[in-house]
Amino acid sequence: AAYPHIHHMTKQLRKAAAQANDPQVMSLWAGQGYRLAKDMSAGEIVRLLVEEVWETIEQINGFITYD
């Protein structure tokens, strides 16, 4: 069944899962790109983001001319 029908049909199941702190049965939205997610710790993700930001800054600096 399409959303929102499945949402309403599983309301009690999701409520019980939340009370039991069981994420396997909860609705945890991930968006369309969830398949691109990598199994990493939060620290690893932040480190990767910082690296990518610095790489981007270096690329941008390559395009800027200072006259």
Order of alpha helices (4+ residues) and beta strands (2+ residues): alpha-alpha-alpha
